[in-house]
Amino acid sequence: LLATAVIPSGQSFQCTPVRVWDGDGPIRCAEGPHVRLSGVAARELNGTCSVGHPCPDADPVDARNALVQLIGKPTGQSREGHVLLRGPTMTCRSDGGAGGNRTAAFCVSPQSGDVSCNMVAGGWAAKWQKYWRGHKCR
């Protein structure tokens, strides 16, 4: 998969999910972008929370698996440890860069609806007010 540039803030784009790292991403899209879910924070896979990030109670592997189930069906694991998956194309709206080549975005999956909202509702991720920016869950 080719690394791609960050999608400019405010721009909508399509993301067909093919890999997930942890409960807040990055989600790698078949189209190229690496999406970091906007407005939420999940534990790192080693169980820690990054300094200055909200810290949910959820187990990090459970959170990652919940994200995979929300956006597709797992098909295996990559050498690097990503969960490989196949899922329907999501519609995402960029909030700009999230460090490196990652695009922060709110995404809606035809399978489950608003992904950030569902991760918070399920307790797998904590709402990050600084980046939530008045986002509405439907």
KEVO-746601 format. One record per atom (N, C-alpha, C): residue in one letter; x, z, y. Coordinates in steps of 0.1 Angstrom, whole numbers, plus 5000, padded with zeros to 4 digits. Layout:
(pt a, (X, Z, Y));
...
// end
This chain:
(pt l, (5008, 5000, 4988));
(pt l, (5000, 5000, 5000));
(pt l, (5009, 5000, 5012));
(pt l, (5006, 4991, 5021));
(pt l, (5013, 4990, 5034));
(pt l, (5009, 5001, 5044));
(pt a, (5019, 5007, 5050));
(pt a, (5015, 5017, 5061));
(pt a, (5010, 5008, 5072));
(pt t, (5001, 5014, 5080));
(pt t, (4995, 5006, 5091));
(pt t, (4996, 5014, 5104));
(pt a, (4993, 5007, 5114));
(pt a, (4993, 5014, 5127));
(pt a, (4981, 5023, 5128));
(pt v, (4981, 5032, 5138));
(pt v, (4970, 5040, 5140));
(pt v, (4959, 5032, 5147));
(pt i, (4946, 5034, 5143));
(pt i, (4935, 5027, 5149));
(pt i, (4932, 5034, 5163));
(pt p, (4930, 5026, 5173));
(pt p, (4928, 5032, 5186));
(pt p, (4915, 5040, 5187));
(pt s, (4916, 5051, 5195));
(pt s, (4905, 5061, 5196));
(pt s, (4893, 5053, 5201));
(pt g, (4881, 5057, 5195));
(pt g, (4868, 5051, 5199));
(pt g, (4865, 5039, 5191));
(pt q, (4874, 5033, 5184));
(pt q, (4872, 5021, 5176));
(pt q, (4866, 5024, 5162));
(pt s, (4856, 5017, 5158));
(pt s, (4850, 5018, 5145));
(pt s, (4858, 5009, 5135));
(pt f, (4859, 5014, 5123));
(pt f, (4866, 5006, 5113));
(pt f, (4860, 5009, 5099));
(pt q, (4863, 5000, 5090));
(pt q, (4859, 5002, 5076));
(pt q, (4870, 5008, 5068));
(pt c, (4866, 5016, 5058));
(pt c, (4876, 5023, 5049));
(pt c, (4871, 5023, 5035));
(pt t, (4877, 5015, 5026));
(pt t, (4873, 5016, 5012));
(pt t, (4884, 5026, 5006));
(pt p, (4879, 5038, 5002));
(pt p, (4889, 5048, 4998));
(pt p, (4896, 5044, 4985));
(pt v, (4909, 5046, 4984));
(pt v, (4916, 5043, 4971));
(pt v, (4925, 5055, 4967));
(pt r, (4929, 5064, 4976));
(pt r, (4937, 5075, 4973));
(pt r, (4933, 5087, 4982));
(pt v, (4934, 5099, 4977));
(pt v, (4932, 5111, 4985));
(pt v, (4944, 5121, 4982));
(pt w, (4949, 5127, 4993));
(pt w, (4960, 5137, 4991));
(pt w, (4954, 5151, 4990));
(pt d, (4947, 5156, 5000));
(pt d, (4941, 5169, 4999));
(pt d, (4928, 5170, 5006));
(pt g, (4922, 5182, 5009));
(pt g, (4909, 5183, 5013));
(pt g, (4905, 5178, 5027));
(pt d, (4916, 5175, 5035));
(pt d, (4913, 5169, 5048));
(pt d, (4920, 5155, 5050));
(pt g, (4925, 5150, 5039));
(pt g, (4932, 5137, 5038));
(pt g, (4947, 5139, 5037));
(pt p, (4954, 5129, 5039));
(pt p, (4949, 5116, 5043));
(pt p, (4942, 5109, 5031));
(pt i, (4932, 5101, 5035));
(pt i, (4925, 5092, 5026));
(pt i, (4931, 5078, 5029));
(pt r, (4937, 5072, 5019));
(pt r, (4942, 5059, 5021));
(pt r, (4931, 5049, 5018));
(pt c, (4930, 5039, 5027));
(pt c, (4919, 5029, 5027));
(pt c, (4925, 5016, 5021));
(pt a, (4918, 5009, 5013));
(pt a, (4922, 4996, 5008));
(pt a, (4926, 4986, 5020));
(pt e, (4919, 4988, 5031));
(pt e, (4921, 4980, 5043));
(pt e, (4934, 4983, 5050));
(pt g, (4941, 4994, 5047));
(pt g, (4953, 4998, 5053));
(pt g, (4954, 5012, 5059));
(pt p, (4944, 5016, 5067));
(pt p, (4945, 5029, 5074));
(pt p, (4947, 5041, 5065));
(pt h, (4954, 5051, 5070));
(pt h, (4955, 5064, 5064));
(pt h, (4946, 5073, 5072));
(pt v, (4935, 5078, 5067));
(pt v, (4926, 5086, 5075));
(pt v, (4927, 5101, 5073));
(pt r, (4929, 5108, 5084));
(pt r, (4929, 5123, 5084));
(pt r, (4915, 5126, 5089));
(pt l, (4907, 5134, 5081));
(pt l, (4893, 5137, 5086));
(pt l, (4894, 5145, 5099));
(pt s, (4886, 5140, 5108));
(pt s, (4885, 5146, 5121));
(pt s, (4877, 5159, 5121));
(pt g, (4880, 5169, 5129));
(pt g, (4872, 5181, 5131));
(pt g, (4873, 5191, 5121));
(pt v, (4881, 5190, 5111));
(pt v, (4882, 5199, 5100));
(pt v, (4896, 5202, 5096));
(pt a, (4898, 5214, 5089));
(pt a, (4911, 5217, 5083));
(pt a, (4909, 5223, 5069));
(pt a, (4917, 5218, 5060));
(pt a, (4916, 5223, 5046));
(pt a, (4930, 5229, 5043));
(pt r, (4931, 5237, 5032));
(pt r, (4944, 5243, 5028));
(pt r, (4953, 5231, 5023));
(pt e, (4966, 5233, 5025));
(pt e, (4975, 5224, 5019));
(pt e, (4974, 5226, 5003));
(pt l, (4979, 5217, 4996));
(pt l, (4978, 5218, 4981));
(pt l, (4985, 5230, 4975));
(pt n, (4995, 5235, 4983));
(pt n, (5002, 5247, 4978));
(pt n, (4995, 5260, 4982));
(pt g, (4983, 5259, 4988));
(pt g, (4975, 5270, 4991));
(pt g, (4977, 5276, 5005));
(pt t, (4987, 5271, 5012));
(pt t, (4989, 5276, 5026));
(pt t, (4980, 5269, 5036));
(pt c, (4980, 5274, 5048));
(pt c, (4974, 5268, 5059));
(pt c, (4984, 5266, 5070));
(pt s, (4984, 5254, 5076));
(pt s, (4994, 5252, 5086));
(pt s, (4992, 5261, 5098));
(pt v, (5003, 5265, 5105));
(pt v, (5002, 5274, 5116));
(pt v, (4993, 5268, 5127));
(pt g, (4984, 5276, 5132));
(pt g, (4975, 5271, 5143));
(pt g, (4963, 5264, 5138));
(pt h, (4962, 5262, 5125));
(pt h, (4950, 5255, 5120));
(pt h, (4940, 5265, 5115));
(pt p, (4927, 5262, 5116));
(pt p, (4917, 5271, 5109));
(pt p, (4920, 5271, 5094));
(pt c, (4917, 5282, 5087));
(pt c, (4920, 5283, 5073));
(pt c, (4908, 5287, 5065));
(pt p, (4903, 5277, 5057));
(pt p, (4891, 5280, 5049));
(pt p, (4895, 5288, 5037));
(pt d, (4885, 5295, 5030));
(pt d, (4888, 5303, 5018));
(pt d, (4889, 5294, 5006));
(pt a, (4884, 5282, 5006));
(pt a, (4883, 5273, 4994));
(pt a, (4897, 5271, 4988));
(pt d, (4897, 5270, 4975));
(pt d, (4909, 5266, 4967));
(pt d, (4913, 5252, 4971));
(pt p, (4926, 5249, 4974));
(pt p, (4930, 5236, 4978));
(pt p, (4927, 5225, 4968));
(pt v, (4928, 5227, 4956));
(pt v, (4926, 5217, 4946));
(pt v, (4911, 5214, 4945));
(pt d, (4903, 5225, 4945));
(pt d, (4888, 5223, 4946));
(pt d, (4884, 5215, 4958));
(pt a, (4890, 5218, 4969));
(pt a, (4887, 5211, 4982));
(pt a, (4890, 5196, 4980));
(pt r, (4902, 5193, 4975));
(pt r, (4906, 5179, 4973));
(pt r, (4896, 5172, 4964));
(pt n, (4893, 5179, 4953));
(pt n, (4883, 5173, 4943));
(pt n, (4870, 5171, 4949));
(pt a, (4865, 5180, 4957));
(pt a, (4852, 5179, 4964));
(pt a, (4852, 5166, 4973));
(pt l, (4863, 5164, 4980));
(pt l, (4864, 5152, 4989));
(pt l, (4864, 5140, 4980));
(pt v, (4871, 5140, 4969));
(pt v, (4871, 5128, 4960));
(pt v, (4856, 5125, 4956));
(pt q, (4849, 5135, 4952));
(pt q, (4835, 5134, 4947));
(pt q, (4826, 5129, 4958));
(pt l, (4828, 5133, 4971));
(pt l, (4820, 5129, 4982));
(pt l, (4822, 5114, 4985));
(pt i, (4834, 5108, 4982));
(pt i, (4837, 5095, 4987));
(pt i, (4839, 5085, 4975));
(pt g, (4839, 5089, 4963));
(pt g, (4841, 5080, 4952));
(pt g, (4841, 5086, 4939));
(pt k, (4848, 5080, 4929));
(pt k, (4850, 5085, 4916));
(pt k, (4865, 5084, 4912));
(pt p, (4870, 5095, 4907));
(pt p, (4885, 5095, 4904));
(pt p, (4888, 5086, 4893));
(pt t, (4899, 5079, 4894));
(pt t, (4903, 5069, 4884));
(pt t, (4917, 5073, 4878));
(pt g, (4924, 5083, 4883));
(pt g, (4937, 5086, 4879));
(pt g, (4945, 5093, 4889));
(pt q, (4958, 5094, 4887));
(pt q, (4967, 5101, 4897));
(pt q, (4979, 5092, 4899));
(pt s, (4984, 5092, 4911));
(pt s, (4996, 5084, 4915));
(pt s, (5008, 5092, 4911));
(pt r, (5020, 5086, 4911));
(pt r, (5033, 5093, 4908));
(pt r, (5035, 5104, 4918));
(pt e, (5031, 5101, 4931));
(pt e, (5033, 5111, 4942));
(pt e, (5023, 5123, 4941));
(pt g, (5013, 5122, 4933));
(pt g, (5003, 5132, 4932));
(pt g, (4990, 5130, 4939));
(pt h, (4988, 5118, 4945));
(pt h, (4975, 5114, 4951));
(pt h, (4965, 5112, 4940));
(pt v, (4952, 5116, 4942));
(pt v, (4942, 5112, 4933));
(pt v, (4938, 5098, 4936));
(pt l, (4938, 5090, 4926));
(pt l, (4934, 5076, 4928));
(pt l, (4919, 5075, 4926));
(pt l, (4912, 5067, 4934));
(pt l, (4897, 5067, 4933));
(pt l, (4892, 5053, 4936));
(pt r, (4879, 5051, 4933));
(pt r, (4872, 5039, 4936));
(pt r, (4859, 5044, 4943));
(pt g, (4856, 5039, 4955));
(pt g, (4844, 5044, 4961));
(pt g, (4839, 5033, 4971));
(pt p, (4826, 5035, 4975));
(pt p, (4820, 5025, 4984));
(pt p, (4827, 5025, 4998));
(pt t, (4827, 5014, 5005));
(pt t, (4833, 5013, 5018));
(pt t, (4826, 5022, 5028));
(pt m, (4834, 5031, 5035));
(pt m, (4829, 5040, 5045));
(pt m, (4830, 5033, 5059));
(pt t, (4822, 5038, 5068));
(pt t, (4823, 5034, 5082));
(pt t, (4829, 5046, 5090));
(pt c, (4840, 5044, 5097));
(pt c, (4847, 5055, 5103));
(pt c, (4849, 5052, 5118));
(pt r, (4850, 5062, 5126));
(pt r, (4852, 5061, 5141));
(pt r, (4865, 5069, 5144));
(pt s, (4875, 5062, 5149));
(pt s, (4888, 5068, 5152));
(pt s, (4887, 5078, 5164));
(pt d, (4895, 5089, 5162));
(pt d, (4897, 5098, 5173));
(pt d, (4912, 5097, 5177));
(pt g, (4918, 5086, 5173));
(pt g, (4932, 5084, 5177));
(pt g, (4942, 5089, 5166));
(pt g, (4954, 5091, 5170));
(pt g, (4965, 5095, 5161));
(pt g, (4964, 5109, 5156));
(pt a, (4969, 5111, 5143));
(pt a, (4969, 5124, 5137));
(pt a, (4983, 5127, 5132));
(pt g, (4993, 5122, 5138));
(pt g, (5007, 5124, 5134));
(pt g, (5011, 5113, 5124));
(pt g, (5023, 5108, 5126));
(pt g, (5028, 5097, 5118));
(pt g, (5019, 5085, 5119));
(pt n, (5016, 5078, 5107));
(pt n, (5007, 5066, 5108));
(pt n, (4993, 5070, 5104));
(pt r, (4989, 5083, 5106));
(pt r, (4975, 5087, 5102));
(pt r, (4966, 5085, 5114));
(pt t, (4954, 5081, 5111));
(pt t, (4943, 5080, 5121));
(pt t, (4933, 5091, 5119));
(pt a, (4931, 5099, 5129));
(pt a, (4920, 5109, 5128));
(pt a, (4907, 5102, 5129));
(pt a, (4897, 5105, 5121));
(pt a, (4884, 5098, 5121));
(pt a, (4873, 5106, 5115));
(pt f, (4861, 5104, 5120));
(pt f, (4849, 5109, 5114));
(pt f, (4844, 5097, 5105));
(pt c, (4842, 5099, 5093));
(pt c, (4837, 5088, 5084));
(pt c, (4824, 5091, 5077));
(pt v, (4816, 5081, 5075));
(pt v, (4803, 5082, 5068));
(pt v, (4804, 5074, 5056));
(pt s, (4801, 5080, 5044));
(pt s, (4802, 5073, 5032));
(pt s, (4787, 5070, 5027));
(pt p, (4785, 5058, 5022));
(pt p, (4771, 5055, 5017));
(pt p, (4768, 5064, 5005));
(pt q, (4778, 5070, 4999));
(pt q, (4776, 5078, 4987));
(pt q, (4771, 5092, 4991));
(pt s, (4776, 5098, 5003));
(pt s, (4773, 5112, 5006));
(pt s, (4770, 5115, 5021));
(pt g, (4771, 5105, 5029));
(pt g, (4769, 5107, 5044));
(pt g, (4782, 5111, 5051));
(pt d, (4781, 5120, 5061));
(pt d, (4792, 5123, 5070));
(pt d, (4801, 5132, 5062));
(pt v, (4814, 5127, 5060));
(pt v, (4823, 5134, 5051));
(pt v, (4828, 5147, 5057));
(pt s, (4832, 5147, 5070));
(pt s, (4836, 5160, 5077));
(pt s, (4825, 5171, 5076));
(pt c, (4813, 5167, 5079));
(pt c, (4801, 5176, 5079));
(pt c, (4799, 5182, 5065));
(pt n, (4800, 5173, 5054));
(pt n, (4799, 5178, 5041));
(pt n, (4810, 5187, 5036));
(pt m, (4822, 5184, 5040));
(pt m, (4833, 5193, 5037));
(pt m, (4831, 5207, 5043));
(pt v, (4826, 5208, 5055));
(pt v, (4824, 5221, 5061));
(pt v, (4812, 5227, 5055));
(pt a, (4801, 5220, 5053));
(pt a, (4789, 5226, 5046));
(pt a, (4792, 5231, 5033));
(pt g, (4801, 5225, 5025));
(pt g, (4804, 5229, 5012));
(pt g, (4814, 5241, 5012));
(pt g, (4820, 5244, 5023));
(pt g, (4829, 5255, 5024));
(pt g, (4843, 5251, 5020));
(pt w, (4846, 5238, 5018));
(pt w, (4859, 5233, 5014));
(pt w, (4868, 5231, 5025));
(pt a, (4863, 5230, 5037));
(pt a, (4871, 5228, 5049));
(pt a, (4865, 5237, 5060));
(pt a, (4874, 5241, 5070));
(pt a, (4869, 5249, 5081));
(pt a, (4867, 5239, 5093));
(pt k, (4856, 5241, 5100));
(pt k, (4854, 5234, 5113));
(pt k, (4866, 5237, 5122));
(pt w, (4872, 5227, 5128));
(pt w, (4882, 5229, 5138));
(pt w, (4877, 5225, 5152));
(pt q, (4872, 5235, 5159));
(pt q, (4865, 5233, 5172));
(pt q, (4872, 5224, 5181));
(pt k, (4886, 5226, 5182));
(pt k, (4894, 5218, 5191));
(pt k, (4892, 5203, 5189));
(pt y, (4890, 5199, 5176));
(pt y, (4889, 5184, 5173));
(pt y, (4874, 5180, 5169));
(pt w, (4865, 5190, 5169));
(pt w, (4851, 5187, 5165));
(pt w, (4845, 5179, 5176));
(pt r, (4847, 5183, 5189));
(pt r, (4843, 5176, 5201));
(pt r, (4828, 5173, 5201));
(pt g, (4820, 5182, 5197));
(pt g, (4805, 5180, 5198));
(pt g, (4800, 5171, 5188));
(pt h, (4807, 5168, 5177));
(pt h, (4802, 5159, 5166));
(pt h, (4789, 5164, 5161));
(pt k, (4780, 5156, 5158));
(pt k, (4767, 5160, 5153));
(pt k, (4766, 5156, 5138));
(pt c, (4762, 5166, 5130));
(pt c, (4759, 5163, 5116));
(pt c, (4744, 5160, 5114));
(pt r, (4742, 5149, 5107));
(pt r, (4728, 5145, 5105));
(pt r, (4722, 5151, 5092));
// end
